[in-house]
């Protein structure tokens, strides 16, 4: 599996922590920035990950900003991207099982690093159920 990851300035510390976690699990990571505390615009980074996912360059994406909301809104404007804000185990499970989410968005100001790692692990390992959910997914990009 290959995962693209990016963050804005508010999420860079959590992004780096999640990147290390992914690498420790032998998952290939494409770090698309940012890499410092200087203020940047989150849509620029959300688009980078969304394009990597939509093009098939990577299997999944991870985005981090202060709340996760702006990243999810931006990423979801790209055809083929299903980004979900992940704040708890239910979000991680259902976004995969029912929505086949391919981008996980974390809020660095609301989710501690250790919790985010556990949620990311759950999100990455939860399969899409398909079946009745597939017809709904098919309606998203029409």
BALUM-186974 format. One line per 10 residues: number of its first residue (from 1); for each residue x, y, z of N, C-alpha, C. Coordinates in steps of 0.05 Angstrom, whole numbers, plus 5000, padded with zeros to 4 digits. Layout:
NUM	X,Y,Z,X,Y,Z,X,Y,Z | ...
This chain:
1	5017,4976,5000,5000,5000,5000,5018,5025,5000 | 5008,5045,4986,5022,5071,4986,5002,5093,4994 | 5011,5110,5012,4994,5131,5023,5007,5158,5019 | 4992,5177,5009,5001,5205,5008,4991,5219,5033 | 5009,5236,5044,5002,5250,5069,5011,5279,5066 | 4994,5297,5077,5001,5326,5076,4986,5340,5099 | 4996,5364,5105,4984,5380,5126,4989,5409,5121 | 4974,5425,5135,4980,5454,5136,4997,5459,5160 | 5003,5483,5166,5021,5490,5188,5010,5481,5215 | 4984,5480,5218,4972,5471,5244,4974,5441,5247
11	4978,5427,5226,4978,5398,5228,5004,5384,5223 | 5025,5400,5218,5051,5388,5210,5063,5369,5232 | 5060,5376,5257,5071,5358,5278,5056,5331,5278 | 5030,5332,5276,5015,5307,5276,5020,5292,5250 | 5022,5306,5228,5029,5293,5202,5055,5278,5204 | 5075,5290,5216,5101,5277,5219,5099,5252,5236 | 5083,5253,5257,5079,5230,5275,5064,5208,5260 | 5044,5215,5244,5029,5194,5229,5047,5182,5207 | 5063,5199,5195,5082,5189,5175,5101,5168,5187 | 5112,5174,5210,5130,5154,5223,5115,5128,5230
21	5090,5131,5239,5074,5107,5244,5070,5090,5218 | 5063,5103,5197,5059,5089,5172,5084,5075,5163 | 5106,5089,5164,5132,5077,5156,5139,5053,5175 | 5132,5055,5200,5138,5032,5218,5121,5008,5212 | 5099,5012,5197,5082,4990,5188,5089,4981,5160 | 5112,4990,5150,5121,4984,5123,5103,4993,5101 | 5090,5015,5106,5072,5027,5086,5088,5049,5072 | 5088,5049,5046,5103,5070,5031,5088,5096,5034 | 5103,5118,5039,5091,5144,5044,5102,5165,5025 | 5083,5179,5012,5091,5203,4996,5083,5227,5013
31	5104,5241,5024,5099,5264,5040,5098,5289,5022 | 5074,5301,5020,5070,5323,5002,5070,5350,5015 | 5080,5351,5040,5084,5376,5054,5061,5383,5073 | 5062,5405,5084,5083,5423,5089,5102,5412,5110 | 5124,5425,5113,5144,5415,5131,5154,5435,5152 | 5138,5456,5157,5147,5476,5176,5123,5490,5188 | 5129,5508,5206,5108,5522,5221,5098,5548,5207 | 5111,5555,5185,5102,5579,5171,5074,5575,5160 | 5057,5595,5162,5029,5594,5153,5028,5587,5123 | 5011,5568,5117,5005,5560,5089,4975,5556,5086
41	4966,5554,5062,4938,5550,5056,4931,5521,5053 | 4913,5511,5071,4907,5482,5071,4896,5472,5044 | 4881,5488,5028,4871,5476,5003,4893,5467,4984 | 4916,5481,4985,4939,5473,4968,4948,5445,4974 | 4948,5438,4999,4958,5411,5007,4936,5390,5004 | 4911,5398,5009,4889,5379,5005,4888,5371,4976 | 4892,5390,4958,4890,5384,4930,4913,5365,4921 | 4936,5368,4932,4959,5350,4925,4952,5321,4932 | 4942,5317,4956,4935,5290,4964,4911,5280,4948 | 4891,5296,4944,4867,5288,4929,4875,5280,4900
51	4892,5295,4888,4900,5288,4860,4916,5262,4860 | 4933,5258,4880,4948,5233,4881,4929,5209,4884 | 4909,5212,4900,4889,5190,4905,4873,5186,4880 | 4861,5207,4869,4844,5205,4846,4858,5194,4821 | 4883,5200,4818,4899,5191,4795,4908,5162,4798 | 4906,5151,4822,4916,5124,4827,4945,5122,4833 | 4958,5146,4836,4986,5146,4843,4991,5134,4870 | 4971,5137,4888,4972,5125,4915,4945,5111,4920 | 4945,5093,4940,4921,5078,4946,4902,5094,4964 | 4914,5109,4983,4898,5124,5002,4913,5150,5009
61	4898,5168,5022,4910,5193,5030,4904,5200,5059 | 4921,5216,5071,4917,5226,5098,4922,5256,5098 | 4904,5271,5109,4906,5300,5111,4903,5309,5140 | 4919,5330,5147,4918,5340,5175,4918,5370,5174 | 4899,5382,5188,4899,5411,5193,4889,5414,5222 | 4882,5438,5229,4874,5443,5257,4849,5427,5265 | 4828,5428,5247,4803,5415,5253,4797,5391,5236 | 4809,5388,5214,4804,5367,5193,4782,5375,5174 | 4766,5395,5181,4743,5402,5165,4750,5414,5139 | 4768,5434,5139,4775,5447,5114,4788,5428,5094
71	4805,5411,5104,4819,5391,5087,4798,5372,5074 | 4778,5363,5090,4758,5345,5079,4741,5359,5058 | 4733,5383,5064,4717,5398,5044,4732,5401,5018 | 4757,5409,5019,4772,5413,4995,4777,5387,4980 | 4785,5366,4994,4791,5340,4981,4767,5329,4967 | 4744,5332,4980,4719,5321,4968,4709,5335,4943 | 4722,5357,4936,4715,5371,4911,4727,5357,4887 | 4743,5336,4891,4756,5322,4870,4742,5296,4864 | 4736,5291,4839,4722,5267,4830,4739,5243,4838 | 4726,5223,4850,4740,5198,4858,4751,5199,4886
81	4748,5221,4900,4758,5224,4927,4734,5223,4946 | 4737,5207,4967,4717,5206,4988,4732,5210,5015 | 4734,5235,5023,4749,5242,5047,4730,5244,5071 | 4739,5233,5093,4723,5233,5118,4739,5245,5141 | 4726,5260,5157,4737,5270,5182,4736,5247,5202 | 4759,5240,5213,4761,5218,5232,4767,5229,5259 | 4748,5226,5278,4752,5235,5305,4749,5214,5326 | 4737,5191,5317,4734,5169,5336,4733,5142,5321 | 4731,5121,5336,4732,5094,5324,4708,5089,5306 | 4685,5100,5313,4661,5097,5296,4666,5110,5269
91	4677,5135,5269,4683,5148,5243,4702,5132,5226 | 4723,5121,5239,4743,5105,5224,4730,5081,5212 | 4714,5067,5227,4701,5042,5218,4681,5048,5196 | 4662,5065,5202,4640,5069,5183,4648,5083,5157 | 4668,5101,5159,4677,5114,5135,4689,5095,5115 | 4700,5073,5125,4711,5052,5108,4689,5032,5100 | 4675,5021,5120,4656,5000,5114,4633,5008,5096 | 4622,5032,5101,4599,5041,5086,4605,5061,5064 | 4626,5077,5067,4631,5098,5048,4656,5094,5031 | 4671,5073,5037,4696,5068,5022,4713,5092,5020
101	4716,5107,5043,4732,5131,5044,4761,5124,5036 | 4772,5141,5019,4800,5136,5011,4819,5159,5020 | 4808,5178,5035,4825,5199,5048,4814,5202,5077 | 4833,5200,5096,4826,5205,5124,4837,5232,5132 | 4819,5248,5145,4827,5275,5153,4826,5276,5184 | 4848,5287,5195,4852,5289,5224,4855,5318,5232 | 4844,5325,5255,4847,5351,5266,4868,5351,5288 | 4890,5364,5283,4912,5365,5303,4904,5379,5328 | 4885,5397,5327,4877,5411,5351,4856,5396,5367 | 4845,5374,5357,4824,5360,5370,4830,5330,5375
111	4850,5320,5362,4857,5291,5365,4886,5288,5372 | 4892,5278,5396,4920,5273,5404,4934,5252,5385 | 4960,5254,5383,4975,5238,5365,4971,5208,5369 | 4972,5199,5394,4969,5170,5399,4941,5160,5390 | 4921,5176,5395,4894,5169,5387,4892,5169,5356 | 4904,5189,5344,4904,5190,5314,4917,5166,5302 | 4939,5156,5314,4952,5132,5303,4934,5108,5305 | 4920,5105,5327,4902,5082,5331,4879,5084,5311 | 4868,5108,5307,4846,5112,5288,4856,5107,5259 | 4880,5116,5253,4891,5111,5226,4894,5081,5221
121	4904,5067,5241,4908,5038,5239,4881,5025,5233 | 4860,5033,5248,4834,5021,5244,4823,5028,5217 | 4827,5053,5209,4817,5062,5182,4831,5047,5160 | 4857,5043,5162,4872,5029,5141,4865,4999,5139 | 4857,4987,5161,4852,4958,5162,4823,4950,5159 | 4805,4970,5159,4776,4964,5156,4769,4962,5127 | 4758,4939,5118,4751,4937,5090,4724,4949,5084 | 4720,4956,5059,4694,4965,5049,4676,4942,5046 | 4651,4944,5056,4632,4922,5056,4621,4917,5028 | 4620,4937,5011,4609,4933,4984,4579,4929,4986
131	4568,4910,4970,4540,4904,4971,4522,4928,4967 | 4503,4931,4986,4484,4953,4984,4498,4981,4984 | 4521,4982,4995,4535,5008,4997,4548,5016,4971 | 4555,4997,4954,4568,5003,4929,4550,5020,4911 | 4524,5014,4910,4507,5030,4892,4506,5059,4901 | 4509,5064,4927,4509,5091,4937,4536,5105,4930 | 4557,5090,4932,4583,5101,4925,4583,5109,4895 | 4571,5091,4879,4570,5096,4850,4556,5122,4844 | 4537,5131,4861,4522,5156,4856,4537,5181,4863 | 4559,5179,4877,4574,5202,4886,4586,5217,4863
141	4599,5204,4844,4614,5217,4823,4599,5220,4797 | 4573,5219,4797,4558,5222,4772,4552,5251,4766
